[in-house]
């Protein structure tokens, strides 16, 4: 059971904890944390989240200190705030730069000590949003909105590098000099997969059956719908994770207003929007340019 929160930052924190993972690939090198673990930590955090929603100043202050405004950093900071306000996991390191003999080999998002199982964990975190095009069973046919990222590449990088960096002999030795020995490597990958509007496309191989879904539609197809009732709320700098919070008073844009703004290039594509009162199957929607579907990467 998910609960609405008044403040967007708290709603996004609840989403970060409670939303289902994006993928569940078979991987011997690291553990991809799954829904039962997220449900457990969310239920334990729920009373605290209610209190936080009444006064989220501490969370907002921490977020405001981040110079990096990218969504991934925002997601990571939400997890950092939760780590600082629970009792099971002790934060040992965050954003640990692995630099050996002057060479940067990578970064470890979080190293935490699990007091319940008495083991040291390495967590790699990511939040990703991909649009399916073509044979959606193939991870290689899921693209980031700007087509600079692909699901198969991200999964491969997590599996083959980011999550298992502590297993490299030179890194293992480097960590031991710091008094650290990683027992388990774990991945926290959240996000949403966007399926072409009006289609029944299959999910990519290795995806979690309960993953969050959105839709995508081209400008041309959106214009053809001619729905005079639907209203949209553009998600420029917020609302990508949880649904827009109850403190928002915006009534949204009509389909006509949205298409006009796109035509006048007042807003850029791809555009992430939240459908407020439409018959779309999913309330999160990407509107892409008509050339997006024929772009080859």
C-alpha positions, 0 to 999 in steps of 0.5 A: 500500500502506497500513501500520498504525501503533501511534499514532493521531496517526501513523496519522492523519498517514499517512492525511492524506498517503496517502488519495485526494482526495474530489473531482476537479472541472473547475476552471480557477481552481485545481488539485485535487491528485489521488492520484498526487501524494499517493502520491508524497509518502506513499511519500517520507514512509514511512521517516520515518513508521516512525521517528516512530511509535516516538517521536511526541512531537514530533507530539503536542506540536504537536497539543496546542498547538492550542486549536482542537479541531475536526477541520479544524484537527487535519487542518491541523496534521498537514499543518503537521507534515509540511511542517516535516519534508520538504525539497521544500516550504518553508513561507512562510506559514500561516493568513495573514489577508488584511486590507485597509483594516481588512476581513478578506477571508479566510485562506490556509491555506498558502503554500509554495515548491516547490523542485522546480518553483521556484514559489510555491503557495497550498494550501487544505486541508479534510477533510469527511464527507458522508452521501448522501440522495436523488439522490446524483448531485447534490452538493446531496444530500450533507450533513454529519452535523449537516445544517449543511454540504453538499458542493455548498456546500463545493466552490463555496466552495473554487472560487469563493472560498477557493482563488482569493482570491489572484487578486482584484486587491486581494489580488494587490496586497496580496500583492505588497507582502509580496513574494509572487506566487502561481503556482498555487492548489491544493486538498487535500480529503480525507474520506469519503462515506457511502452508505445501508447496503444500497443501491447509490447512485451517487457525486456528480458530480465525485467522485474514483472512488477516494474513501473510502466509509462507510455510514450507517444509521438507529437503526430500521434498525440495530435491525432487523438483530438482529446479535448478533455485530457490535461497534462502537467509537464514534468520539467524539474520534478515529478519524474519519480512519485506522482506530483504531490498534493501541494501542487495547485497546477491544473495542467495544460490542455492538449491544444496548449501543449501542442502549440507550445511544442510547435512554437518550441517553447518546450523541448522534446522529448517532454515528460508529462503527467496525464491528469484526467485522461484515458491513458493506460499509464499516468506518466507519458513521454512525448517525442518528436516525430523523428525520434522513432527513426533515429538510429544510434 
